[in-house]
């Protein structure tokens, strides 16, 4: 085997987070930055998202996915980041040695720091255990998006969608505009999984019904899907008797959640959050293993790509600083998600700079506030007229607030607005 390549920063993944992290690492002073992408092009999921709405936070204009991706691809190229395409990382050690496989064969990279930006994959029929036969015509939402937007292929004419995730909602509109009939969307939870704006412009505007607390209990068909059976579910997700109904269709589209691509991190024994399934990180996006950083959808699933890239830019800059100096602010303040919140990120902070916290509520809330407390005293209170599990909450807390922290502990909770 040839001598190992040596890089200051290695970024695994060339999607929106990887692109932003790599570009910013180079801008922050890293000498050699290598971005590794297993596909034949960078951009990830953005390449097949031809609708607009990207970039409203970062660029103050609505861009399509490919347009948004192209901006960051240009930054990577302009800053001389090395992009290794059609290259798969097969192993990563705690000493930041990467083994990669490509058409060139097996290579190793010794990195000063590593950024995990591998993104997510979709849950499939097998992952959710849907009963029934195994005919053609069952797709994930992302697969349908790729077939239609990249390959210009139709997937069916009469479609049922299971799950109200954002990509599924967007594809309900896309399928309708292309002439297919979207019979309905079924959601197993009592509330939608996608953001409210997509519910309006993708379902309500096209008269597509949404059935909550409802799931597919059987798939029918031999060669091709001929229909599905829906049933209502109770609070414990058990099927309600007497609620089954058959719906004729030739396609079932699944939009039932995302799974972080964490396989590479398993051997590292990273500390992980059981809610996000991503790494536990501090405000520099360091994981529990020195020199290993994490950002983007492999860390937490984002509903707005702008926030994923802003997060990744901070990660790339921190990774560059670590690689060049071995020093970052020490995180001494613990952050705990309290009542009403599924999680809060980061889990530790240094208190030496402002922090952009991200979090999600357990349920839909109105007229509440997100409150940061330490020692019983309020450090920051932000009124939130509306909160929903599908929408990530992002709150900036200024550095001056951390001077009042007691016993290095802060709890973030949902409380009644004052």
Secondary structure, DSSP 8 states (H G I E B T S, - for coil): ----EEEEEEEE--SHHHHHHHHHHHHTT-S-EEEE-SSSSS-GGGGG--SS-BTTTTTSS-B-HHHHHHHHHHHHHHTT-EEE-S-EEEEE-TT-EEEEEETTEEEEEEEEEEEE---EEE--HHHHT--B---B-EEEHHHHHHHHHTS-----SEEEEE---HHHHHHHHHHHHTT-EEEEEE-SSSS-SS-HHHIIIIIGGGT-EEESSEEEEEEE-SSB--EEEEEEB-TTS-B-TT--EEEE-SEEEE---EEE--GGGGGGT--B-TTT-SB--BTT-B-SSTTEEE-GGGTS--S-HHHHHHHHHHHHHHHHHHHHHS------EEEEE-TTEEEEE-SEE-SSS-EEEEEEESS-EEEEEEEEEETTEEEEEEEEEEE-TTS-EEEEE-GGGGGG-BTTEEEEEEEE--
